[in-house]
Amino acid sequence: MDTNNAVGFAHFISQSDAVGKFLLIVLVLMSVASWALIATKGISQWMRSKRSAAFLDFFWNARSLDAVQAELNTHGAHDPFSHLSAHALHAQAHHARHGAAKLAEAGTANDFITRTIKKVLDEETTRMESGLTTLATIGATAPFVGLFGTVWGVYHALVAIGMSGAGTLDKVAGPVGEALIMTGVGLAVAIPAVMAYNAFTRSNRVLAGRLDAFAYELHSFLTLGEAPGAAVQPGADGKVRALKPAQA
């Protein structure tokens, strides 16, 4: 917008006091933080989805859990599914070698593997939800910060008009209209944050459901030697092919 105009955003900023400028700076910082989180989590989710798909394809086509363990030892765990598999396989091998040597390892191998899987699921849920609180806070508070800036601007505009004694419409509409800019800025900051929060929350919920289902089948592989779920790739005869258990 032309800064030489009698009214507008630049004129509003130049006429704002310290409180108005502070509120605008807060909204700008909120916007920067929001878009940084949106970009970071968006890229993270895309990479996590790609890596998870690659690992699951390998897992369900592996001949045994030993092959899965070898893959994890070679390339490491870089997604929730491989992370869960690595810890569950380690828990099985550790309990088979050392038994319940510590209080944290008390119980049967089944109990120890179950606790390990639950712990990893909690860790992955916490990791997926990181940053969402900030997005939710920005989405909820930015409109009110903008509204407060508008109220503050309208108050000072009306005081200035009252002191000048010029109460005509052209003298009132300009300053009051400028003050409404802060509400618009607040909404512009909040809307992307709310949309991103809802999108990330849904994506995390879908991933958490898939991870729970995979954890159930992985637990069955480790304790029973076969999985009851339908997520296992069927063989040529149409029957579910069970993986061979890992060697302790």
HELIX and SHEET records of a PDB file:
HELIX    1   1 PHE A    9  GLN A   15  1                                   7    
HELIX    2   2 ALA A   18  ASN A   61  1                                  44    
HELIX    3   3 LEU A   65  HIS A   75  1                                  11    
HELIX    4   4 PRO A   80  HIS A   98  1                                  19    
HELIX    5   5 LEU A  103  GLU A  105  5                                   3    
HELIX    6   6 ALA A  109  GLU A  129  1                                  21    
HELIX    7   7 LEU A  132  SER A  164  1                                  33    
HELIX    8   8 LEU A  169  ALA A  179  1                                  11    
HELIX    9   9 ILE A  181  LEU A  224  1                                  44    
END                                                                             
